Amino acid sequence: MPHHELLLVKWVNALFGPMVASALGALGFHVDPAKPIPDYLVMCAVVVLALSALGLLVRSRLSVEHPGKLQIVLEDVVSAVLDMMKTNIGPKGPQFFPVVASVGLFIFTANMIGKIPGLMSPTASINVTLGCAITVWVYYHFHGIKAQGLGKYLAHFAAPPGVPLFIAPIMLPIELISHFSRVLSLSLRLFGNIFGEEMVVAILASLIPFIAPLPMMVLGVITGTLQAFIFMLLTMIYLAGAVHTEHDHDHGHDAHEADHGHAHAHATA
């Protein structure tokens, strides 16, 4: 969707554009000298700076005895995300919290920032959503190799647990296609929803400014929140499949048997 050039983007390009253009030109990249920094990168910088400022503000006001309302809300959100990670990944889940929560928070904020006049959602650009998807893809494969070792991790593509070895030649291409398609799935789903919403809002605003776009913008808040949640949930699921080992399976089975034994003891007592 073609955007009107934003005033903030004009200012950023006026200040930093010549420096960026000359630096990229020295590396052999040719960019538009009038707009060397695209709007979605400016909006990504706004999101990162806003979240960094919020983090510093919350950190300066942390209190155990007298927590503020914002601290209480954030603590509830953190607890909910940690519970989700323990449920989907297991005991290892909390160690992935910084990256998973950061990706989810970035996407949520990027989706919402487009509701502010004079700004746009950077997630309406495929470059941003593809970058998030590739980051998650590389991250869960890295931890899969770290948890299982390179040999075992690569072997599970050909023979996942419970699959006979003789059908490995069939499973290998299916698994490879499945994993590569996750990048497209993550990026296109997010991009399509945010891009489509901004397009509809722009069309409605051109017909009846201020009033007509409001219902779609309210729906966009719900959709944007849901898309951030789905992206984060899928990241957890992909991590669970990557870092899962036979030891984890046996430990989980033993824990399940122990819980069953305790329940049976209480029932018979």
VOBA-1610 file (N, C-alpha, C; in pm, whole numbers, padded with zeros to 5 digits, always signed):
BEGIN
Met+00085-00119+00000Met+00000+00000+00000Met+00088+00124+00000Pro+00069+00215-00093Pro+00151+00334-00094Pro+00115+00426+00022His+00213+00465+00102His+00191+00555+00214His+00228+00697+00172His+00154+00796+00226His+00200+00933+00214His+00327+00944+00296Glu+00424+01020+00245Glu+00549+01031+00318Glu+00523+01097+00452Leu+00567+01032+00557Leu+00542+01080+00691Leu+00640+01191+00727Leu+00591+01285+00807Leu+00674+01398+00846Leu+00798+01353+00923Leu+00779+01255+01011Leu+00892+01204+01088Leu+00998+01143+00997Val+00955+01072+00894Val+01049+01011+00800Val+01126+01119+00724Lys+01057+01227+00689Lys+01124+01339+00622Lys+01233+01397+00711Trp+01201+01417+00840Trp+01299+01474+00932Trp+01421+01382+00948Val+01395+01254+00964Val+01505+01159+00981Val+01594+01155+00859Asn+01533+01155+00740Asn+01613+01153+00617Asn+01687+01285+00597Ala+01627+01395+00642Ala+01696+01524+00630Ala+01819+01528+00721Leu+01809+01465+00839Leu+01919+01468+00934Leu+02027+01364+00903Phe+01982+01240+00877Phe+02077+01130+00863Phe+02088+01075+00721Gly+01998+01120+00631Gly+01996+01066+00495Gly+02127+01079+00420Pro+02187+01199+00414Pro+02313+01212+00338Pro+02423+01121+00391Met+02433+01107+00524Met+02536+01020+00581Met+02512+00874+00544Val+02384+00832+00553Val+02350+00694+00519Val+02373+00668+00370Ala+02333+00762+00285Ala+02350+00746+00140Ala+02496+00734+00102Ser+02581+00816+00163Ser+02723+00810+00131Ser+02787+00681+00181Ala+02743+00635+00300Ala+02797+00510+00354Ala+02757+00391+00268Leu+02630+00387+00226Leu+02583+00277+00141Leu+02646+00286+00002Gly+02665+00408-00048Gly+02729+00425-00178Gly+02872+00373-00177Ala+02943+00394-00065Ala+03080+00344-00054Ala+03085+00192-00054Leu+02975+00129-00010Leu+02967-00018-00010Leu+02912-00074-00140Gly+02877+00015-00234Gly+02828-00031-00364Gly+02678-00039-00376Phe+02604+00011-00275Phe+02459+00010-00279Phe+02408+00147-00326His+02317+00145-00421His+02260+00268-00473His+02120+00286-00417Val+02098+00398-00349Val+01968+00426-00287Val+01918+00560-00337Asp+01790+00583-00313Asp+01729+00711-00348Asp+01788+00820-00258Pro+01861+00915-00314Pro+01924+01017-00228Pro+01823+01101-00152Ala+01700+01111-00202Ala+01597+01188-00133Ala+01539+01112-00014Lys+01546+00978-00018Lys+01488+00898+00090Lys+01569+00770+00108Pro+01693+00784+00156Pro+01777+00664+00172Pro+01734+00573+00286Ile+01663+00631+00385Ile+01615+00551+00498Ile+01466+00527+00479Pro+01423+00403+00452Pro+01280+00377+00428Pro+01196+00398+00552Asp+01067+00421+00530Asp+00977+00453+00641Asp+00968+00341+00743Tyr+00971+00215+00698Tyr+00955+00106+00794Tyr+01074+00096+00889Leu+01195+00133+00843Leu+01311+00133+00932Leu+01301+00245+01035Val+01251+00359+00993Val+01230+00469+01087Val+01130+00428+01194Met+01021+00363+01152Met+00919+00320+01248Met+00972+00211+01341Cys+01057+00122+01289Cys+01119+00021+01376Cys+01206+00088+01482Ala+01279+00192+01441Ala+01362+00265+01537Ala+01276+00332+01643Val+01161+00386+01602Val+01069+00449+01698Val+01020+00346+01799Val+00985+00226+01751Val+00937+00119+01840Val+01046+00080+01940Val+01168+00060+01890Val+01279+00019+01978Val+01309+00126+02081Leu+01312+00252+02040Leu+01340+00361+02133Leu+01229+00374+02237Ala+01104+00360+02192Ala+00991+00371+02286Ala+00994+00260+02389Leu+01020+00138+02345Leu+01026+00025+02439Leu+01145+00037+02533Ser+01258+00086+02481Ser+01376+00106+02567Ser+01348+00210+02674Ala+01283+00321+02634Ala+01249+00425+02730Ala+01151+00373+02835Leu+01052+00294+02791Leu+00957+00236+02886Leu+01027+00142+02983Gly+01120+00061+02932Gly+01193-00031+03018Gly+01275+00042+03123Leu+01343+00150+03082Leu+01422+00228+03178Leu+01332+00296+03281Leu+01215+00342+03237Leu+01121+00408+03329Leu+01071+00309+03433Val+01029+00191+03387Val+00978+00090+03480Val+01088+00045+03575Arg+01209+00028+03522Arg+01321-00016+03607Arg+01350+00085+03717Ser+01340+00214+03685Ser+01371+00318+03785Ser+01266+00326+03894Arg+01146+00269+03866Arg+01037+00279+03963Arg+00998+00144+04023Leu+01081+00043+04005Leu+01051-00087+04062Leu+01049-00080+04214Ser+00950-00144+04271Ser+00938-00143+04417Ser+00872-00272+04462Val+00930-00333+04565Val+00872-00456+04620Val+00759-00422+04716Glu+00778-00318+04797Glu+00677-00283+04898Glu+00559-00208+04837His+00586-00118+04742His+00479-00035+04687His+00485-00036+04533Pro+00450-00148+04472Pro+00455-00154+04325Pro+00347-00066+04263Gly+00382+00001+04155Gly+00286+00085+04085Gly+00192+00001+03998Lys+00092+00067+03943Lys-00005-00004+03860Lys+00060-00065+03736Leu+00151+00012+03673Leu+00218-00038+03553Leu+00303-00160+03587Gln+00372-00155+03701Gln+00454-00268+03742Gln+00369-00392+03766Ile+00253-00375+03828Ile+00165-00488+03855Ile+00115-00550+03725Val+00077-00464+03630Val+00030-00515+03500Val+00141-00591+03429Leu+00262-00534+03428Leu+00373-00599+03359Leu+00411-00730+03428Glu+00405-00734+03561Glu+00434-00858+03632Glu+00334-00967+03597Asp+00206-00929+03583Asp+00104-01026+03544Asp+00129-01078+03402Val+00169-00987+03313Val+00198-01028+03174Val+00317-01122+03171Val+00423-01087+03246Val+00542-01172+03250Val+00508-01310+03306Ser+00429-01314+03412Ser+00390-01443+03471Ser+00309-01527+03373Ala+00219-01461+03298Ala+00138-01534+03201Ala+00225-01592+03089Val+00321-01513+03041Val+00410-01562+02934Val+00498-01676+02985Leu+00550-01663+03107Leu+00632-01771+03164Leu+00551-01899+03180Asp+00427-01889+03224Asp+00342-02007+03237Asp+00319-02071+03100Met+00297-01989+02997Met+00281-02041+02861Met+00406-02115+02816Met+00522-02061+02847Met+00647-02123+02804Met+00671-02254+02878Lys+00636-02258+03005Lys+00651-02384+03079Lys+00554-02489+03026Thr+00434-02446+02988Thr+00335-02539+02936Thr+00375-02593+02799Asn+00424-02506+02712Asn+00454-02546+02574Asn+00593-02605+02556Ile+00690-02557+02634Ile+00828-02603+02616Ile+00871-02697+02727Gly+00822-02672+02849Gly+00862-02755+02962Gly+00952-02677+03057Pro+01025-02747+03143Pro+01111-02680+03242Pro+01215-02587+03180Lys+01255-02616+03054Lys+01354-02531+02988Lys+01295-02399+02940Gly+01164-02388+02940Gly+01098-02274+02879Gly+01147-02137+02923Pro+01156-02111+03056Pro+01192-01976+03101Pro+01326-01926+03047Gln+01418-02014+03011Gln+01548-01966+02963Gln+01536-01897+02827Phe+01426-01920+02755Phe+01406-01855+02626Phe+01318-01730+02637Phe+01282-01695+02760Phe+01190-01583+02780Phe+01239-01452+02719Pro+01367-01412+02737Pro+01408-01281+02686Pro+01383-01262+02537Val+01418-01361+02456Val+01401-01346+02311Val+01254-01358+02271Val+01186-01459+02323Val+01045-01480+02286Val+00959-01361+02327Ala+00977-01313+02449Ala+00899-01199+02496Ala+00935-01072+02421Ser+01062-01054+02388Ser+01104-00935+02314Ser+01043-00932+02175Val+01042-01048+02107Val+00982-01055+01974Val+00832-01025+01982Gly+00765-01085+02080Gly+00621-01061+02096Gly+00590-00916+02128Leu+00670-00855+02216Leu+00647-00716+02254Leu+00676-00622+02138Phe+00781-00651+02062Phe+00813-00567+01946Phe+00701-00573+01843Ile+00652-00693+01814Ile+00547-00707+01713Ile+00418-00641+01760Phe+00383-00660+01888Phe+00262-00596+01941Phe+00271-00444+01929Thr+00383-00388+01971Thr+00399-00242+01965Thr+00401-00193+01822Ala+00468-00268+01734Ala+00473-00229+01593Ala+00334-00233+01530Asn+00253-00329+01570Asn+00116-00336+01518Asn+00031-00219+01567Met+00052-00179+01692Met-00031-00074+01752Met+00010+00066+01710Ile+00137+00086+01677Ile+00186+00221+01652Ile+00122+00284+01529Gly+00071+00201+01440Gly+00005+00252+01321Gly-00128+00320+01350Lys-00180+00302+01471Lys-00306+00368+01509Lys-00285+00513+01549Ile-00158+00553+01566Ile-00126+00690+01605Ile-00113+00775+01479Pro-00185+00887+01472Pro-00174+00972+01353Pro-00031+01018+01330Gly+00012+01013+01205Gly+00148+01053+01169Gly+00249+00941+01174Leu+00206+00822+01217Leu+00295+00706+01221Leu+00234+00592+01140Met+00310+00485+01123Met+00262+00367+01051Met+00315+00243+01119Ser+00250+00131+01093Ser+00295+00004+01149Ser+00408-00052+01063Pro+00528-00068+01117Pro+00636-00126+01036Pro+00608-00270+00995Thr+00520-00338+01067Thr+00485-00475+01031Thr+00394-00481+00908Ala+00356-00365+00854Ala+00286-00362+00725Ala+00383-00376+00610Ser+00513-00388+00641Ser+00617-00413+00540Ser+00665-00557+00552Ile+00673-00625+00441Ile+00718-00765+00441Ile+00863-00776+00486Asn+00941-00670+00469Asn+01081-00674+00513Asn+01092-00691+00663Val+01003-00626+00738Val+01007-00635+00884Val+00957-00771+00931Thr+00845-00816+00879Thr+00791-00945+00924Thr+00882-01060+00882Leu+00945-01048+00765Leu+01039-01151+00723Leu+01162-01153+00814Gly+01207-01034+00856Gly+01320-01028+00948Gly+01287-01094+01081Cys+01167-01071+01133Cys+01125-01135+01258Cys+01118-01287+01241Ala+01063-01332+01129Ala+01049-01475+01104Ala+01185-01544+01092Ile+01278-01481+01021Ile+01412-01540+01006Ile+01483-01544+01141Thr+01464-01440+01221Thr+01525-01438+01355Thr+01478-01556+01439Val+01347-01581+01439Val+01291-01693+01515Val+01341-01826+01458Trp+01345-01837+01325Trp+01388-01962+01258Trp+01531-01996+01295Val+01620-01898+01286Val+01761-01921+01321Val+01774-01952+01470Tyr+01695-01882+01552Tyr+01706-01898+01698Tyr+01668-02038+01743Tyr+01556-02091+01692Tyr+01515-02223+01742Tyr+01602-02334+01685His+01653-02317+01563His+01747-02417+01510His+01878-02416+01589Phe+01925-02297+01625Phe+02048-02286+01704Phe+02034-02359+01836His+01922-02338+01904His+01903-02404+02033His+01873-02552+02018Gly+01815-02591+01904Gly+01797-02733+01879Gly+01930-02805+01865Ile+02022-02744+01791Ile+02157-02801+01775Ile+02231-02800+01909Lys+02213-02692+01985Lys+02280-02682+02115Lys+02230-02788+02212Ala+02100-02817+02209Ala+02042-02912+02303Ala+02069-03057+02264Gln+02064-03087+02134Gln+02073-03226+02090Gln+02206-03264+02027Gly+02284-03164+01988Gly+02404-03193+01911Gly+02370-03190+01763Leu+02466-03151+01680Leu+02440-03134+01538Leu+02392-03262+01471Gly+02457-03375+01503Gly+02421-03501+01438Gly+02279-03544+01469Lys+02243-03548+01596Lys+02109-03593+01635Lys+02002-03496+01585Tyr+02036-03366+01586Tyr+01936-03268+01542Tyr+01907-03283+01394Leu+02012-03303+01314Leu+01991-03321+01171Leu+01923-03455+01143Ala+01953-03557+01226Ala+01893-03689+01205Ala+01744-03689+01227His+01695-03602+01315His+01551-03604+01345His+01468-03550+01229Phe+01534-03483+01132Phe+01461-03441+01012Phe+01425-03562+00926Ala+01515-03660+00922Ala+01490-03779+00840Ala+01408-03883+00914Ala+01428-03891+01045Ala+01356-03994+01122Ala+01309-03934+01254Pro+01199-03860+01253Pro+01145-03806+01378Pro+01108-03919+01474Pro+01100-03893+01603Pro+01067-03997+01701Pro+00937-04068+01665Gly+00942-04201+01669Gly+00824-04281+01640Gly+00805-04314+01494Val+00895-04266+01407Val+00882-04290+01263Val+00983-04397+01222Pro+00942-04504+01153Pro+01034-04609+01110Pro+01142-04554+01017Leu+01262-04613+01026Leu+01374-04564+00947Leu+01355-04582+00797Phe+01277-04684+00757Phe+01269-04712+00613Phe+01194-04605+00535Ile+01120-04518+00605Ile+01053-04411+00532Ile+01127-04277+00548Ala+01253-04284+00594Ala+01334-04164+00609Ala+01351-04088+00477Pro+01373-04158+00362Pro+01386-04082+00237Pro+01262-04000+00202Ile+01146-04042+00250Ile+01023-03966+00224Ile+01009-03853+00326Met+01044-03882+00451Met+01026-03784+00558Met+01122-03667+00546Leu+01245-03692+00498Leu+01346-03587+00495Leu+01301-03466+00412Pro+01261-03484+00285Pro+01217-03364+00210Pro+01091-03299+00269Ile+01001-03382+00325Ile+00880-03326+00386Ile+00915-03237+00505Glu+01006-03287+00590Glu+01047-03210+00707Glu+01120-03083+00668Leu+01207-03092+00567Leu+01282-02974+00524Leu+01188-02868+00467Ile+01093-02911+00384Ile+00996-02816+00328Ile+00912-02755+00440Ser+00874-02838+00537Ser+00793-02789+00649Ser+00865-02681+00727His+00995-02702+00754His+01070-02604+00833His+01094-02476+00754Phe+01126-02488+00626Phe+01147-02367+00546Phe+01017-02290+00527Ser+00905-02363+00519Ser+00776-02294+00501Ser+00735-02216+00625Arg+00795-02247+00739Arg+00761-02173+00861Arg+00800-02026+00848Val+00907-01998+00777Val+00948-01859+00755Val+00840-01785+00678Leu+00790-01847+00572Leu+00683-01786+00493Leu+00555-01772+00573Ser+00523-01877+00648Ser+00400-01876+00727Ser+00401-01763+00830Leu+00510-01751+00905Leu+00519-01649+01008Leu+00516-01509+00947Ser+00593-01488+00841Ser+00606-01353+00785Ser+00481-01312+00708Leu+00426-01401+00626Leu+00312-01364+00542Leu+00184-01346+00624Arg+00165-01428+00727Arg+00044-01414+00809Arg+00041-01277+00876Leu+00151-01239+00938Leu+00158-01111+01007Leu+00149-00995+00908Phe+00226-01003+00801Phe+00225-00896+00700Phe+00087-00879+00638Gly+00023-00990+00601Gly-00106-00983+00534Gly-00212-00917+00620Asn-00214-00951+00748Asn-00316-00894+00837Asn-00295-00745+00860Ile-00172-00704+00888Ile-00147-00562+00917Ile-00154-00478+00789Phe-00100-00529+00680Phe-00106-00457+00553Phe-00252-00440+00508Gly-00330-00548+00519Gly-00470-00540+00478Gly-00549-00442+00563Glu-00522-00443+00694Glu-00595-00351+00782Glu-00561-00206+00748Glu-00432-00176+00726Glu-00393-00038+00695Glu-00449+00006+00559Met-00458-00087+00466Met-00515-00053+00336Met-00663-00018+00349Val-00738-00097+00425Val-00881-00071+00443Val-00901+00062+00516Val-00820+00087+00620Val-00831+00212+00695Val-00803+00331+00604Ala-00703+00320+00517Ala-00670+00430+00426Ala-00784+00455+00328Ile-00846+00347+00278Ile-00957+00362+00184Ile-01077+00428+00252Leu-01109+00382+00374Leu-01222+00440+00447Leu-01196+00585+00483Ala-01071+00616+00519Ala-01038+00754+00555Ala-01050+00847+00435Ser-01024+00796+00316Ser-01037+00879+00196Ser-01184+00907+00162Leu-01273+00818+00210Leu-01416+00838+00183Leu-01480+00929+00288Ile-01465+00889+00415Ile-01520+00969+00526Ile-01412+00980+00633Pro-01336+01089+00633Pro-01225+01099+00728Pro-01273+01094+00873Phe-01184+01043+00959Phe-01198+01040+01106Phe-01304+00942+01157Ile-01422+00938+01096Ile-01530+00857+01151Ile-01531+00715+01094Ala-01529+00704+00961Ala-01541+00573+00897Ala-01430+00475+00936Pro-01306+00520+00952Pro-01200+00423+00986Pro-01204+00370+01129Leu-01279+00436+01219Leu-01273+00400+01361Leu-01309+00254+01390Pro-01421+00200+01336Pro-01451+00058+01364Pro-01340-00036+01317Met-01282-00006+01201Met-01174-00090+01150Met-01050-00079+01236Met-01025+00039+01291Met-00909+00057+01377Met-00926-00018+01509Val-01049-00017+01561Val-01077-00095+01683Val-01055-00244+01657Leu-01106-00290+01542Leu-01083-00429+01504Leu-00934-00457+01485Gly-00862-00355+01434Gly-00718-00371+01415Gly-00643-00389+01546Val-00691-00325+01653Val-00629-00344+01784Val-00640-00490+01828Ile-00759-00547+01807Ile-00781-00688+01843Ile-00695-00778+01754Thr-00698-00752+01623Thr-00621-00834+01529Thr-00471-00824+01555Gly-00423-00702+01579Gly-00281-00684+01605Gly-00235-00755+01731Thr-00317-00750+01834Thr-00284-00822+01958Thr-00282-00972+01934Leu-00382-01021+01860Leu-00389-01164+01832Leu-00271-01211+01748Gln-00231-01131+01650Gln-00119-01168+01565Gln+00012-01175+01644Ala+00031-01081+01736Ala+00151-01086+01821Ala+00150-01210+01909Phe+00033-01244+01962Phe+00020-01363+02047Phe+00048-01490+01965Ile-00007-01499+01845Ile+00013-01617+01760Ile+00160-01632+01724Phe+00225-01521+01688Phe+00367-01526+01653Phe+00450-01578+01770Met+00419-01530+01889Met+00493-01572+02008Met+00463-01718+02042Leu+00337-01758+02029Leu+00299-01896+02060Leu+00366-01994+01963Leu+00368-01960+01834Leu+00433-02048+01736Leu+00584-02056+01762Thr+00643-01946+01807Thr+00785-01949+01842Thr+00809-02049+01955Met+00722-02050+02055Met+00734-02146+02165Met+00721-02289+02115Ile+00625-02312+02026Ile+00602-02448+01975Ile+00723-02495+01894Tyr+00779-02407+01812Tyr+00897-02444+01734Tyr+01016-02472+01825Leu+01031-02392+01931Leu+01139-02417+02027Leu+01120-02550+02099Ala+00995-02580+02134Ala+00967-02707+02203Ala+01008-02825+02118Gly+00976-02820+01988Gly+01014-02930+01899Gly+01164-02938+01877Ala+01233-02824+01884Ala+01377-02823+01857Ala+01459-02870+01976Val+01423-02830+02097Val+01506-02860+02213Val+01463-02988+02284His+01353-03049+02241His+01305-03171+02305His+01403-03284+02283Thr+01438-03356+02390Thr+01527-03472+02382Thr+01460-03592+02447Glu+01519-03707+02426Glu+01464-03829+02488Glu+01469-03819+02639His+01572-03752+02693His+01582-03734+02838His+01463-03655+02890Asp+01426-03549+02814Asp+01310-03469+02854Asp+01184-03554+02851His+01172-03639+02748His+01053-03724+02738His+01045-03820+02856Asp+01161-03882+02889Asp+01161-03976+03001Asp+01132-03903+03132His+01189-03784+03147His+01166-03707+03270His+01019-03669+03283Gly+00962-03626+03170Gly+00820-03590+03172Gly+00733-03710+03201His+00770-03827+03144His+00692-03948+03169His+00701-03987+03316Asp+00823-03977+03374Asp+00840-04011+03515Asp+00761-03915+03604Ala+00763-03787+03568Ala+00688-03689+03648Ala+00539-03717+03639His+00492-03757+03519His+00350-03789+03503His+00313-03910+03587Glu+00401-04010+03587Glu+00374-04130+03667Glu+00374-04096+03816Ala+00467-04007+03857Ala+00472-03968+03998Ala+00345-03895+04039Asp+00300-03802+03952Asp+00176-03730+03982Asp+00058-03826+03989His+00056-03925+03897His-00051-04023+03899His-00048-04106+04026Gly+00076-04139+04072Gly+00089-04217+04195Gly+00043-04141+04316His+00078-04010+04320His+00034-03927+04431His-00118-03914+04432Ala-00177-03897+04314Ala-00323-03885+04306Ala-00390-04013+04350His-00332-04128+04310His-00389-04255+04350His-00377-04274+04502Ala-00262-04230+04560Ala-00245-04246+04704Ala-00348-04163+04780His-00371-04039+04731His-00469-03954+04797His-00609-04013+04785Ala-00637-04076+04670Ala-00769-04131+04649Ala-00796-04250+04739Thr-00691-04328+04765Thr-00709-04449+04844Thr-00695-04421+04993Ala-00642-04303+05030Ala-00620-04272+05173Ala-00753-04247+05244
//
